[in-house]
Amino acid sequence: MAIDRLLFPRPDAERIYVKRLPVDDVECPSCHGTNVARYPVANYLGPRMVTKCQDCFTHLSVGRPEPSDHWPPWRSATRDWPASRLG
Ligand SMILES: [Zn+2]
């Protein structure tokens, strides 16, 4: 059944968190730190991938997620299909 793919089991982990992948060779323009990470967020624009300084939280970039980012995990299978004239 297709509905089975929409159901997720109860998480086993005690704490749920997002992995922040460190970005090398990037310096924060505000604090000149090198502790920069890229990770998924869900903000008022929808799902986005952000690159932020982890010391002062300055945004270095905000962009749409690529398919390789697997964000969001419940993305529609028809997301990349061309729209009809009716939308
Ligand atoms: Zn910074």
PDB file of the backbone (N, CA, C, O) and the ligand in Angstrom, with CONECT records:
HET     ZN  A 101       1
ATOM      1  N   MET A   1       0.842  -1.189   0.000  1.00  0.00           N
ATOM      2  CA  MET A   1       0.000   0.000   0.000  1.00  0.00           C
ATOM      3  C   MET A   1       0.883   1.248   0.000  1.00  0.00           C
ATOM      4  O   MET A   1       1.913   1.289   0.674  1.00  0.00           O
ATOM      5  N   ALA A   2       0.484   2.233  -0.739  1.00  0.00           N
ATOM      6  CA  ALA A   2       1.266   3.473  -0.821  1.00  0.00           C
ATOM      7  C   ALA A   2       1.290   4.210   0.511  1.00  0.00           C
ATOM      8  O   ALA A   2       2.263   4.900   0.814  1.00  0.00           O
ATOM      9  N   ILE A   3       0.256   4.077   1.294  1.00  0.00           N
ATOM     10  CA  ILE A   3       0.192   4.818   2.565  1.00  0.00           C
ATOM     11  C   ILE A   3       1.276   4.359   3.522  1.00  0.00           C
ATOM     12  O   ILE A   3       1.661   5.116   4.413  1.00  0.00           O
ATOM     13  N   ASP A   4       1.782   3.137   3.367  1.00  0.00           N
ATOM     14  CA  ASP A   4       2.813   2.631   4.273  1.00  0.00           C
ATOM     15  C   ASP A   4       4.077   3.477   4.216  1.00  0.00           C
ATOM     16  O   ASP A   4       4.801   3.571   5.208  1.00  0.00           O
ATOM     17  N   ARG A   5       4.352   4.090   3.074  1.00  0.00           N
ATOM     18  CA  ARG A   5       5.560   4.891   2.951  1.00  0.00           C
ATOM     19  C   ARG A   5       5.444   6.215   3.689  1.00  0.00           C
ATOM     20  O   ARG A   5       6.454   6.875   3.932  1.00  0.00           O
ATOM     21  N   LEU A   6       4.233   6.611   4.047  1.00  0.00           N
ATOM     22  CA  LEU A   6       4.049   7.871   4.748  1.00  0.00           C
ATOM     23  C   LEU A   6       4.154   7.710   6.259  1.00  0.00           C
ATOM     24  O   LEU A   6       4.230   8.698   6.989  1.00  0.00           O
ATOM     25  N   LEU A   7       4.158   6.475   6.724  1.00  0.00           N
ATOM     26  CA  LEU A   7       4.199   6.248   8.162  1.00  0.00           C
ATOM     27  C   LEU A   7       5.629   5.962   8.597  1.00  0.00           C
ATOM     28  O   LEU A   7       6.324   5.153   7.983  1.00  0.00           O
ATOM     29  N   PHE A   8       6.055   6.618   9.641  1.00  0.00           N
ATOM     30  CA  PHE A   8       7.392   6.411  10.166  1.00  0.00           C
ATOM     31  C   PHE A   8       7.274   5.764  11.542  1.00  0.00           C
ATOM     32  O   PHE A   8       6.360   6.092  12.298  1.00  0.00           O
ATOM     33  N   PRO A   9       8.168   4.863  11.873  1.00  0.00           N
ATOM     34  CA  PRO A   9       8.108   4.260  13.209  1.00  0.00           C
ATOM     35  C   PRO A   9       8.515   5.266  14.278  1.00  0.00           C
ATOM     36  O   PRO A   9       9.143   6.284  13.985  1.00  0.00           O
ATOM     37  N   ARG A  10       8.155   4.969  15.501  1.00  0.00           N
ATOM     38  CA  ARG A  10       8.541   5.828  16.613  1.00  0.00           C
ATOM     39  C   ARG A  10      10.069   5.822  16.727  1.00  0.00           C
ATOM     40  O   ARG A  10      10.677   4.752  16.696  1.00  0.00           O
ATOM     41  N   PRO A  11      10.706   7.002  16.857  1.00  0.00           N
ATOM     42  CA  PRO A  11      12.170   7.027  16.932  1.00  0.00           C
ATOM     43  C   PRO A  11      12.683   6.302  18.169  1.00  0.00           C
ATOM     44  O   PRO A  11      12.079   6.370  19.240  1.00  0.00           O
ATOM     45  N   ASP A  12      13.800   5.611  18.009  1.00  0.00           N
ATOM     46  CA  ASP A  12      14.430   4.910  19.124  1.00  0.00           C
ATOM     47  C   ASP A  12      15.413   5.803  19.875  1.00  0.00           C
ATOM     48  O   ASP A  12      15.713   5.566  21.045  1.00  0.00           O
ATOM     49  N   ALA A  13      15.910   6.828  19.192  1.00  0.00           N
ATOM     50  CA  ALA A  13      16.903   7.694  19.810  1.00  0.00           C
ATOM     51  C   ALA A  13      16.266   8.534  20.912  1.00  0.00           C
ATOM     52  O   ALA A  13      15.114   8.954  20.808  1.00  0.00           O
ATOM     53  N   GLU A  14      17.032   8.767  21.959  1.00  0.00           N
ATOM     54  CA  GLU A  14      16.525   9.565  23.068  1.00  0.00           C
ATOM     55  C   GLU A  14      16.372  11.028  22.663  1.00  0.00           C
ATOM     56  O   GLU A  14      15.474  11.723  23.137  1.00  0.00           O
ATOM     57  N   ARG A  15      17.258  11.485  21.782  1.00  0.00           N
ATOM     58  CA  ARG A  15      17.244  12.885  21.369  1.00  0.00           C
ATOM     59  C   ARG A  15      17.305  12.950  19.856  1.00  0.00           C
ATOM     60  O   ARG A  15      18.144  12.289  19.242  1.00  0.00           O
ATOM     61  N   ILE A  16      16.429  13.737  19.243  1.00  0.00           N
ATOM     62  CA  ILE A  16      16.401  13.908  17.798  1.00  0.00           C
ATOM     63  C   ILE A  16      17.129  15.215  17.468  1.00  0.00           C
ATOM     64  O   ILE A  16      16.846  16.258  18.058  1.00  0.00           O
ATOM     65  N   TYR A  17      18.060  15.148  16.526  1.00  0.00           N
ATOM     66  CA  TYR A  17      18.802  16.352  16.178  1.00  0.00           C
ATOM     67  C   TYR A  17      19.232  16.278  14.721  1.00  0.00           C
ATOM     68  O   TYR A  17      19.205  15.212  14.106  1.00  0.00           O
ATOM     69  N   VAL A  18      19.626  17.414  14.183  1.00  0.00           N
ATOM     70  CA  VAL A  18      20.102  17.522  12.812  1.00  0.00           C
ATOM     71  C   VAL A  18      21.616  17.509  12.823  1.00  0.00           C
ATOM     72  O   VAL A  18      22.243  18.186  13.638  1.00  0.00           O
ATOM     73  N   LYS A  19      22.207  16.738  11.915  1.00  0.00           N
ATOM     74  CA  LYS A  19      23.662  16.719  11.805  1.00  0.00           C
ATOM     75  C   LYS A  19      24.114  17.972  11.056  1.00  0.00           C
ATOM     76  O   LYS A  19      23.664  18.241   9.942  1.00  0.00           O
ATOM     77  N   ARG A  20      24.995  18.719  11.675  1.00  0.00           N
ATOM     78  CA  ARG A  20      25.545  19.923  11.051  1.00  0.00           C
ATOM     79  C   ARG A  20      26.899  19.564  10.467  1.00  0.00           C
ATOM     80  O   ARG A  20      27.853  19.273  11.188  1.00  0.00           O
ATOM     81  N   LEU A  21      26.958  19.593   9.132  1.00  0.00           N
ATOM     82  CA  LEU A  21      28.190  19.200   8.453  1.00  0.00           C
ATOM     83  C   LEU A  21      29.143  20.388   8.384  1.00  0.00           C
ATOM     84  O   LEU A  21      28.773  21.438   7.861  1.00  0.00           O
ATOM     85  N   PRO A  22      30.358  20.244   8.901  1.00  0.00           N
ATOM     86  CA  PRO A  22      31.316  21.354   8.856  1.00  0.00           C
ATOM     87  C   PRO A  22      31.714  21.691   7.429  1.00  0.00           C
ATOM     88  O   PRO A  22      31.886  20.807   6.589  1.00  0.00           O
ATOM     89  N   VAL A  23      31.858  22.976   7.175  1.00  0.00           N
ATOM     90  CA  VAL A  23      32.287  23.467   5.860  1.00  0.00           C
ATOM     91  C   VAL A  23      33.717  23.960   6.006  1.00  0.00           C
ATOM     92  O   VAL A  23      34.012  24.825   6.830  1.00  0.00           O
ATOM     93  N   ASP A  24      34.588  23.401   5.199  1.00  0.00           N
ATOM     94  CA  ASP A  24      36.008  23.752   5.288  1.00  0.00           C
ATOM     95  C   ASP A  24      36.322  24.976   4.435  1.00  0.00           C
ATOM     96  O   ASP A  24      35.619  25.280   3.472  1.00  0.00           O
ATOM     97  N   ASP A  25      37.374  25.658   4.804  1.00  0.00           N
ATOM     98  CA  ASP A  25      37.928  26.765   4.020  1.00  0.00           C
ATOM     99  C   ASP A  25      36.939  27.918   3.834  1.00  0.00           C
ATOM    100  O   ASP A  25      36.967  28.600   2.810  1.00  0.00           O
ATOM    101  N   VAL A  26      36.071  28.135   4.818  1.00  0.00           N
ATOM    102  CA  VAL A  26      35.150  29.272   4.775  1.00  0.00           C
ATOM    103  C   VAL A  26      35.324  30.046   6.071  1.00  0.00           C
ATOM    104  O   VAL A  26      35.363  29.472   7.159  1.00  0.00           O
ATOM    105  N   GLU A  27      35.429  31.371   5.927  1.00  0.00           N
ATOM    106  CA  GLU A  27      35.589  32.220   7.101  1.00  0.00           C
ATOM    107  C   GLU A  27      34.361  33.099   7.271  1.00  0.00           C
ATOM    108  O   GLU A  27      33.840  33.652   6.302  1.00  0.00           O
ATOM    109  N   CYS A  28      33.907  33.223   8.503  1.00  0.00           N
ATOM    110  CA  CYS A  28      32.745  34.064   8.792  1.00  0.00           C
ATOM    111  C   CYS A  28      33.108  35.532   8.579  1.00  0.00           C
ATOM    112  O   CYS A  28      34.130  35.984   9.097  1.00  0.00           O
ATOM    113  N   PRO A  29      32.302  36.291   7.832  1.00  0.00           N
ATOM    114  CA  PRO A  29      32.629  37.708   7.615  1.00  0.00           C
ATOM    115  C   PRO A  29      32.405  38.568   8.856  1.00  0.00           C
ATOM    116  O   PRO A  29      32.946  39.670   8.940  1.00  0.00           O
ATOM    117  N   SER A  30      31.625  38.091   9.814  1.00  0.00           N
ATOM    118  CA  SER A  30      31.347  38.895  11.011  1.00  0.00           C
ATOM    119  C   SER A  30      32.397  38.709  12.096  1.00  0.00           C
ATOM    120  O   SER A  30      32.960  39.684  12.594  1.00  0.00           O
ATOM    121  N   CYS A  31      32.663  37.444  12.466  1.00  0.00           N
ATOM    122  CA  CYS A  31      33.585  37.204  13.577  1.00  0.00           C
ATOM    123  C   CYS A  31      34.909  36.606  13.124  1.00  0.00           C
ATOM    124  O   CYS A  31      35.785  36.351  13.951  1.00  0.00           O
ATOM    125  N   HIS A  32      35.068  36.377  11.821  1.00  0.00           N
ATOM    126  CA  HIS A  32      36.286  35.810  11.236  1.00  0.00           C
ATOM    127  C   HIS A  32      36.611  34.418  11.783  1.00  0.00           C
ATOM    128  O   HIS A  32      37.758  33.974  11.731  1.00  0.00           O
ATOM    129  N   GLY A  33      35.583  33.734  12.310  1.00  0.00           N
ATOM    130  CA  GLY A  33      35.775  32.368  12.780  1.00  0.00           C
ATOM    131  C   GLY A  33      35.672  31.386  11.623  1.00  0.00           C
ATOM    132  O   GLY A  33      35.181  31.720  10.545  1.00  0.00           O
ATOM    133  N   THR A  34      36.144  30.171  11.866  1.00  0.00           N
ATOM    134  CA  THR A  34      36.095  29.138  10.827  1.00  0.00           C
ATOM    135  C   THR A  34      35.157  27.996  11.199  1.00  0.00           C
ATOM    136  O   THR A  34      35.133  26.966  10.526  1.00  0.00           O
ATOM    137  N   ASN A  35      34.385  28.175  12.270  1.00  0.00           N
ATOM    138  CA  ASN A  35      33.433  27.152  12.696  1.00  0.00           C
ATOM    139  C   ASN A  35      32.127  27.345  11.922  1.00  0.00           C
ATOM    140  O   ASN A  35      31.157  27.885  12.453  1.00  0.00           O
ATOM    141  N   VAL A  36      32.111  26.899  10.665  1.00  0.00           N
ATOM    142  CA  VAL A  36      30.979  27.095   9.759  1.00  0.00           C
ATOM    143  C   VAL A  36      30.397  25.731   9.432  1.00  0.00           C
ATOM    144  O   VAL A  36      31.133  24.773   9.196  1.00  0.00           O
ATOM    145  N   ALA A  37      29.049  25.645   9.418  1.00  0.00           N
ATOM    146  CA  ALA A  37      28.387  24.367   9.152  1.00  0.00           C
ATOM    147  C   ALA A  37      27.200  24.567   8.216  1.00  0.00           C
ATOM    148  O   ALA A  37      26.606  25.643   8.146  1.00  0.00           O
ATOM    149  N   ARG A  38      26.879  23.497   7.505  1.00  0.00           N
ATOM    150  CA  ARG A  38      25.738  23.498   6.576  1.00  0.00           C
ATOM    151  C   ARG A  38      24.749  22.446   7.063  1.00  0.00           C
ATOM    152  O   ARG A  38      25.137  21.323   7.385  1.00  0.00           O
ATOM    153  N   TYR A  39      23.446  22.819   7.117  1.00  0.00           N
ATOM    154  CA  TYR A  39      22.446  21.892   7.632  1.00  0.00           C
ATOM    155  C   TYR A  39      21.047  22.329   7.185  1.00  0.00           C
ATOM    156  O   TYR A  39      20.843  23.475   6.784  1.00  0.00           O
ATOM    157  N   PRO A  40      20.078  21.391   7.261  1.00  0.00           N
ATOM    158  CA  PRO A  40      18.718  21.709   6.810  1.00  0.00           C
ATOM    159  C   PRO A  40      17.930  22.449   7.882  1.00  0.00           C
ATOM    160  O   PRO A  40      18.106  22.223   9.079  1.00  0.00           O
ATOM    161  N   VAL A  41      17.059  23.337   7.420  1.00  0.00           N
ATOM    162  CA  VAL A  41      16.135  24.041   8.310  1.00  0.00           C
ATOM    163  C   VAL A  41      14.770  24.095   7.627  1.00  0.00           C
ATOM    164  O   VAL A  41      14.651  23.870   6.422  1.00  0.00           O
ATOM    165  N   ALA A  42      13.751  24.396   8.418  1.00  0.00           N
ATOM    166  CA  ALA A  42      12.416  24.652   7.893  1.00  0.00           C
ATOM    167  C   ALA A  42      11.997  26.008   8.436  1.00  0.00           C
ATOM    168  O   ALA A  42      11.656  26.131   9.612  1.00  0.00           O
ATOM    169  N   ASN A  43      12.022  27.014   7.592  1.00  0.00           N
ATOM    170  CA  ASN A  43      11.668  28.355   8.048  1.00  0.00           C
ATOM    171  C   ASN A  43      10.444  28.862   7.290  1.00  0.00           C
ATOM    172  O   ASN A  43       9.737  28.065   6.672  1.00  0.00           O
ATOM    173  N   TYR A  44      10.182  30.145   7.324  1.00  0.00           N
ATOM    174  CA  TYR A  44       8.979  30.718   6.713  1.00  0.00           C
ATOM    175  C   TYR A  44       8.991  30.579   5.186  1.00  0.00           C
ATOM    176  O   TYR A  44       7.943  30.716   4.555  1.00  0.00           O
ATOM    177  N   LEU A  45      10.138  30.313   4.587  1.00  0.00           N
ATOM    178  CA  LEU A  45      10.222  30.123   3.136  1.00  0.00           C
ATOM    179  C   LEU A  45       9.980  28.673   2.736  1.00  0.00           C
ATOM    180  O   LEU A  45       9.793  28.373   1.556  1.00  0.00           O
ATOM    181  N   GLY A  46       9.983  27.769   3.723  1.00  0.00           N
ATOM    182  CA  GLY A  46       9.866  26.349   3.439  1.00  0.00           C
ATOM    183  C   GLY A  46      11.170  25.656   3.755  1.00  0.00           C
ATOM    184  O   GLY A  46      12.010  26.216   4.460  1.00  0.00           O
ATOM    185  N   PRO A  47      11.361  24.442   3.246  1.00  0.00           N
ATOM    186  CA  PRO A  47      12.611  23.738   3.531  1.00  0.00           C
ATOM    187  C   PRO A  47      13.783  24.406   2.830  1.00  0.00           C
ATOM    188  O   PRO A  47      13.710  24.703   1.638  1.00  0.00           O
ATOM    189  N   ARG A  48      14.848  24.639   3.556  1.00  0.00           N
ATOM    190  CA  ARG A  48      16.047  25.283   3.020  1.00  0.00           C
ATOM    191  C   ARG A  48      17.285  24.634   3.615  1.00  0.00           C
ATOM    192  O   ARG A  48      17.237  24.004   4.671  1.00  0.00           O
ATOM    193  N   MET A  49      18.398  24.804   2.905  1.00  0.00           N
ATOM    194  CA  MET A  49      19.715  24.416   3.415  1.00  0.00           C
ATOM    195  C   MET A  49      20.451  25.704   3.750  1.00  0.00           C
ATOM    196  O   MET A  49      20.546  26.601   2.912  1.00  0.00           O
ATOM    197  N   VAL A  50      20.969  25.803   4.959  1.00  0.00           N
ATOM    198  CA  VAL A  50      21.662  27.013   5.373  1.00  0.00           C
ATOM    199  C   VAL A  50      23.121  26.696   5.659  1.00  0.00           C
ATOM    200  O   VAL A  50      23.477  25.586   6.055  1.00  0.00           O
ATOM    201  N   THR A  51      23.942  27.698   5.448  1.00  0.00           N
ATOM    202  CA  THR A  51      25.342  27.655   5.867  1.00  0.00           C
ATOM    203  C   THR A  51      25.517  28.807   6.845  1.00  0.00           C
ATOM    204  O   THR A  51      25.376  29.975   6.484  1.00  0.00           O
ATOM    205  N   LYS A  52      25.830  28.454   8.095  1.00  0.00           N
ATOM    206  CA  LYS A  52      25.896  29.473   9.141  1.00  0.00           C
ATOM    207  C   LYS A  52      27.148  29.306   9.985  1.00  0.00           C
ATOM    208  O   LYS A  52      27.666  28.206  10.175  1.00  0.00           O
ATOM    209  N   CYS A  53      27.610  30.440  10.481  1.00  0.00           N
ATOM    210  CA  CYS A  53      28.687  30.432  11.451  1.00  0.00           C
ATOM    211  C   CYS A  53      28.129  29.877  12.766  1.00  0.00           C
ATOM    212  O   CYS A  53      27.077  30.322  13.225  1.00  0.00           O
ATOM    213  N   GLN A  54      28.819  28.916  13.370  1.00  0.00           N
ATOM    214  CA  GLN A  54      28.328  28.303  14.596  1.00  0.00           C
ATOM    215  C   GLN A  54      28.745  29.080  15.840  1.00  0.00           C
ATOM    216  O   GLN A  54      28.320  28.749  16.947  1.00  0.00           O
ATOM    217  N   ASP A  55      29.566  30.105  15.670  1.00  0.00           N
ATOM    218  CA  ASP A  55      29.975  30.923  16.809  1.00  0.00           C
ATOM    219  C   ASP A  55      29.059  32.130  16.987  1.00  0.00           C
ATOM    220  O   ASP A  55      28.706  32.474  18.115  1.00  0.00           O
ATOM    221  N   CYS A  56      28.665  32.784  15.875  1.00  0.00           N
ATOM    222  CA  CYS A  56      27.823  33.983  15.989  1.00  0.00           C
ATOM    223  C   CYS A  56      26.519  33.840  15.207  1.00  0.00           C
ATOM    224  O   CYS A  56      25.708  34.767  15.208  1.00  0.00           O
ATOM    225  N   PHE A  57      26.295  32.716  14.544  1.00  0.00           N
ATOM    226  CA  PHE A  57      25.070  32.394  13.798  1.00  0.00           C
ATOM    227  C   PHE A  57      24.772  33.354  12.654  1.00  0.00           C
ATOM    228  O   PHE A  57      23.608  33.561  12.309  1.00  0.00           O
ATOM    229  N   THR A  58      25.795  33.935  12.071  1.00  0.00           N
ATOM    230  CA  THR A  58      25.619  34.738  10.864  1.00  0.00           C
ATOM    231  C   THR A  58      25.315  33.814   9.693  1.00  0.00           C
ATOM    232  O   THR A  58      25.984  32.799   9.499  1.00  0.00           O
ATOM    233  N   HIS A  59      24.288  34.180   8.906  1.00  0.00           N
ATOM    234  CA  HIS A  59      23.958  33.410   7.713  1.00  0.00           C
ATOM    235  C   HIS A  59      24.981  33.691   6.616  1.00  0.00           C
ATOM    236  O   HIS A  59      25.196  34.843   6.242  1.00  0.00           O
ATOM    237  N   LEU A  60      25.604  32.644   6.108  1.00  0.00           N
ATOM    238  CA  LEU A  60      26.500  32.798   4.967  1.00  0.00           C
ATOM    239  C   LEU A  60      25.768  32.500   3.675  1.00  0.00           C
ATOM    240  O   LEU A  60      26.056  33.107   2.643  1.00  0.00           O
ATOM    241  N   SER A  61      24.813  31.561   3.718  1.00  0.00           N
ATOM    242  CA  SER A  61      23.977  31.300   2.553  1.00  0.00           C
ATOM    243  C   SER A  61      22.725  30.553   2.983  1.00  0.00           C
ATOM    244  O   SER A  61      22.719  29.812   3.966  1.00  0.00           O
ATOM    245  N   VAL A  62      21.650  30.777   2.204  1.00  0.00           N
ATOM    246  CA  VAL A  62      20.384  30.066   2.369  1.00  0.00           C
ATOM    247  C   VAL A  62      19.943  29.667   0.975  1.00  0.00           C
ATOM    248  O   VAL A  62      19.803  30.519   0.098  1.00  0.00           O
ATOM    249  N   GLY A  63      19.725  28.376   0.763  1.00  0.00           N
ATOM    250  CA  GLY A  63      19.357  27.931  -0.586  1.00  0.00           C
ATOM    251  C   GLY A  63      18.373  26.783  -0.554  1.00  0.00           C
ATOM    252  O   GLY A  63      18.130  26.156   0.477  1.00  0.00           O
ATOM    253  N   ARG A  64      17.818  26.534  -1.729  1.00  0.00           N
ATOM    254  CA  ARG A  64      16.899  25.403  -1.857  1.00  0.00           C
ATOM    255  C   ARG A  64      17.690  24.101  -1.780  1.00  0.00           C
ATOM    256  O   ARG A  64      18.809  24.023  -2.289  1.00  0.00           O
ATOM    257  N   PRO A  65      17.110  23.073  -1.142  1.00  0.00           N
ATOM    258  CA  PRO A  65      17.812  21.795  -1.034  1.00  0.00           C
ATOM    259  C   PRO A  65      17.912  21.081  -2.374  1.00  0.00           C
ATOM    260  O   PRO A  65      16.988  21.110  -3.187  1.00  0.00           O
ATOM    261  N   GLU A  66      19.047  20.447  -2.580  1.00  0.00           N
ATOM    262  CA  GLU A  66      19.253  19.600  -3.751  1.00  0.00           C
ATOM    263  C   GLU A  66      18.713  18.208  -3.439  1.00  0.00           C
ATOM    264  O   GLU A  66      18.566  17.854  -2.270  1.00  0.00           O
ATOM    265  N   PRO A  67      18.415  17.410  -4.474  1.00  0.00           N
ATOM    266  CA  PRO A  67      17.943  16.037  -4.205  1.00  0.00           C
ATOM    267  C   PRO A  67      18.911  15.232  -3.337  1.00  0.00           C
ATOM    268  O   PRO A  67      18.486  14.363  -2.576  1.00  0.00           O
ATOM    269  N   SER A  68      20.210  15.519  -3.447  1.00  0.00           N
ATOM    270  CA  SER A  68      21.183  14.782  -2.642  1.00  0.00           C
ATOM    271  C   SER A  68      21.129  15.168  -1.163  1.00  0.00           C
ATOM    272  O   SER A  68      21.692  14.465  -0.323  1.00  0.00           O
ATOM    273  N   ASP A  69      20.458  16.280  -0.833  1.00  0.00           N
ATOM    274  CA  ASP A  69      20.354  16.687   0.562  1.00  0.00           C
ATOM    275  C   ASP A  69      19.309  15.880   1.328  1.00  0.00           C
ATOM    276  O   ASP A  69      19.331  15.852   2.559  1.00  0.00           O
ATOM    277  N   HIS A  70      18.396  15.225   0.612  1.00  0.00           N
ATOM    278  CA  HIS A  70      17.325  14.434   1.240  1.00  0.00           C
ATOM    279  C   HIS A  70      16.545  15.263   2.253  1.00  0.00           C
ATOM    280  O   HIS A  70      16.233  14.795   3.348  1.00  0.00           O
ATOM    281  N   TRP A  71      16.241  16.479   1.879  1.00  0.00           N
ATOM    282  CA  TRP A  71      15.492  17.367   2.762  1.00  0.00           C
ATOM    283  C   TRP A  71      14.403  18.079   1.981  1.00  0.00           C
ATOM    284  O   TRP A  71      14.718  18.693   0.961  1.00  0.00           O
ATOM    285  N   PRO A  72      13.165  18.039   2.385  1.00  0.00           N
ATOM    286  CA  PRO A  72      12.660  17.270   3.515  1.00  0.00           C
ATOM    287  C   PRO A  72      12.504  15.800   3.160  1.00  0.00           C
ATOM    288  O   PRO A  72      12.396  15.466   1.980  1.00  0.00           O
ATOM    289  N   PRO A  73      12.490  14.915   4.147  1.00  0.00           N
ATOM    290  CA  PRO A  73      12.425  13.479   3.850  1.00  0.00           C
ATOM    291  C   PRO A  73      11.088  13.050   3.277  1.00  0.00           C
ATOM    292  O   PRO A  73      11.007  11.973   2.686  1.00  0.00           O
ATOM    293  N   TRP A  74      10.045  13.833   3.422  1.00  0.00           N
ATOM    294  CA  TRP A  74       8.720  13.457   2.955  1.00  0.00           C
ATOM    295  C   TRP A  74       8.353  14.167   1.649  1.00  0.00           C
ATOM    296  O   TRP A  74       7.172  14.293   1.326  1.00  0.00           O
ATOM    297  N   ARG A  75       9.340  14.625   0.908  1.00  0.00           N
ATOM    298  CA  ARG A  75       9.082  15.370  -0.316  1.00  0.00           C
ATOM    299  C   ARG A  75       8.249  14.546  -1.284  1.00  0.00           C
ATOM    300  O   ARG A  75       8.430  13.333  -1.396  1.00  0.00           O
ATOM    301  N   SER A  76       7.336  15.210  -1.983  1.00  0.00           N
ATOM    302  CA  SER A  76       6.453  14.549  -2.914  1.00  0.00           C
ATOM    303  C   SER A  76       7.232  13.893  -4.057  1.00  0.00           C
ATOM    304  O   SER A  76       8.221  14.441  -4.545  1.00  0.00           O
ATOM    305  N   ALA A  77       6.775  12.726  -4.467  1.00  0.00           N
ATOM    306  CA  ALA A  77       7.428  12.032  -5.584  1.00  0.00           C
ATOM    307  C   ALA A  77       7.229  12.777  -6.896  1.00  0.00           C
ATOM    308  O   ALA A  77       7.986  12.560  -7.842  1.00  0.00           O
ATOM    309  N   THR A  78       6.231  13.649  -6.976  1.00  0.00           N
ATOM    310  CA  THR A  78       5.935  14.387  -8.207  1.00  0.00           C
ATOM    311  C   THR A  78       6.481  15.816  -8.169  1.00  0.00           C
ATOM    312  O   THR A  78       6.096  16.640  -8.999  1.00  0.00           O
ATOM    313  N   ARG A  79       7.357  16.117  -7.238  1.00  0.00           N
ATOM    314  CA  ARG A  79       7.838  17.497  -7.060  1.00  0.00           C
ATOM    315  C   ARG A  79       8.524  18.044  -8.320  1.00  0.00           C
ATOM    316  O   ARG A  79       8.340  19.214  -8.654  1.00  0.00           O
ATOM    317  N   ASP A  80       9.290  17.242  -9.004  1.00  0.00           N
ATOM    318  CA  ASP A  80      10.041  17.717 -10.164  1.00  0.00           C
ATOM    319  C   ASP A  80       9.296  17.538 -11.473  1.00  0.00           C
ATOM    320  O   ASP A  80       9.848  17.814 -12.538  1.00  0.00           O
ATOM    321  N   TRP A  81       8.047  17.080 -11.413  1.00  0.00           N
ATOM    322  CA  TRP A  81       7.284  16.919 -12.635  1.00  0.00           C
ATOM    323  C   TRP A  81       6.861  18.269 -13.176  1.00  0.00           C
ATOM    324  O   TRP A  81       6.622  19.198 -12.404  1.00  0.00           O
ATOM    325  N   PRO A  82       6.765  18.394 -14.496  1.00  0.00           N
ATOM    326  CA  PRO A  82       6.280  19.660 -15.053  1.00  0.00           C
ATOM    327  C   PRO A  82       4.804  19.859 -14.692  1.00  0.00           C
ATOM    328  O   PRO A  82       4.028  18.904 -14.657  1.00  0.00           O
ATOM    329  N   ALA A  83       4.437  21.102 -14.428  1.00  0.00           N
ATOM    330  CA  ALA A  83       3.059  21.418 -14.061  1.00  0.00           C
ATOM    331  C   ALA A  83       2.181  21.449 -15.305  1.00  0.00           C
ATOM    332  O   ALA A  83       2.658  21.751 -16.398  1.00  0.00           O
ATOM    333  N   SER A  84       0.918  21.142 -15.143  1.00  0.00           N
ATOM    334  CA  SER A  84      -0.024  21.245 -16.257  1.00  0.00           C
ATOM    335  C   SER A  84      -0.453  22.707 -16.411  1.00  0.00           C
ATOM    336  O   SER A  84      -0.061  23.560 -15.614  1.00  0.00           O
ATOM    337  N   ARG A  85      -1.246  22.986 -17.423  1.00  0.00           N
ATOM    338  CA  ARG A  85      -1.715  24.359 -17.615  1.00  0.00           C
ATOM    339  C   ARG A  85      -2.585  24.803 -16.447  1.00  0.00           C
ATOM    340  O   ARG A  85      -2.759  26.000 -16.215  1.00  0.00           O
ATOM    341  N   LEU A  86      -3.128  23.839 -15.713  1.00  0.00           N
ATOM    342  CA  LEU A  86      -3.990  24.188 -14.589  1.00  0.00           C
ATOM    343  C   LEU A  86      -3.175  24.353 -13.299  1.00  0.00           C
ATOM    344  O   LEU A  86      -3.732  24.684 -12.252  1.00  0.00           O
ATOM    345  N   GLY A  87      -1.897  24.129 -13.372  1.00  0.00           N
ATOM    346  CA  GLY A  87      -1.061  24.321 -12.190  1.00  0.00           C
ATOM    347  C   GLY A  87      -0.742  22.998 -11.599  1.00  0.00           C
ATOM    348  O   GLY A  87      -0.043  22.926 -10.588  1.00  0.00           O
TER     349      GLY A  87
HETATM  350 ZN    ZN A 101      30.758  34.242  12.950  1.00  0.00          ZN2+
END
